[in-house]
Amino acid sequence: MCRFGNQPDEYIFAKATLASNTLVRCKVPQYTKPDVLNVEVTINGESYTSDNKTYGYFDPFVLDANPKLLATDGSTHVQIKGIGFVDSGQCKAAYTNHTNDLYCGGSTCAKTAVFVDKNTLNTTSFPQSEVAYYSGHNVYWDPMYIDALVWGDQFTKNQVEVFYYEDPVLRSTNINESPANLQSQILLTVDFKNNNMERLMRISDTKCRFTAGSKTYVEEAQLVAYPFTNNRDPNLVNTIHCKSPRW
């Protein structure tokens, strides 16, 4: 017998045939939803293997991507979150525009994706200089969609947007020292260049990183306008606010 499922009350059993000393054949049972199930076999009808092998029912759908802001040099590692992913060995991610096709070096902007689990794929970005419309016009800061493929040649057509952004430049800081083992408020004056500040305020994952040798701390941060004001205009943002770590 073959057994598909992750919990005893969800097991599905399929009649199997012992074809050789290295092969058991059984039909894959019907299943009503995308999922990744453990698959095991038994020879005596009682004792099943427990080798952590899986079988996937796929119907990919992209729900989110992290981060949504891509470095222009193509160095960003992107995690795609969704449902219906399987470990097919053929997983890919594509950067697309559903209205005007995007091309990278003359072909579609598709890259290999690594299966992590049924809800997660990992991939990388392209250098901005390689991403262009059919006309040859570079994508620059236009929105792109990130889609997934787990089998065959059909990518999803979801609407999770990602964007390129310009690396900001750190200009100054309000303090240069802090007592050990205490957290101090730090205001970092930043040149955000030509970035769309409304977009950065909406989807950025801002952090401060403190490094000395092999020792590194990362602290959560916020984009703010300084001097502080009640005006919520994103174009007034000129500062990153964070705390020093307990060093």
Helices and strands as residue ranges (DSSP letters): E 2-4, G 8-10, E 12-14, E 16-20, E 23-26, E 35-41, E 54-57, E 61-66, E 69-71, E 77-83, E 92-96, E 102-104, E 107-108, E 110-112, E 114-117, E 120-124, G 128-130, E 131-133, E 144-149, E 161-165, E 169-173, E 185-191, H 197-203, E 207-212, E 215-224, G 234-236, E 239-243
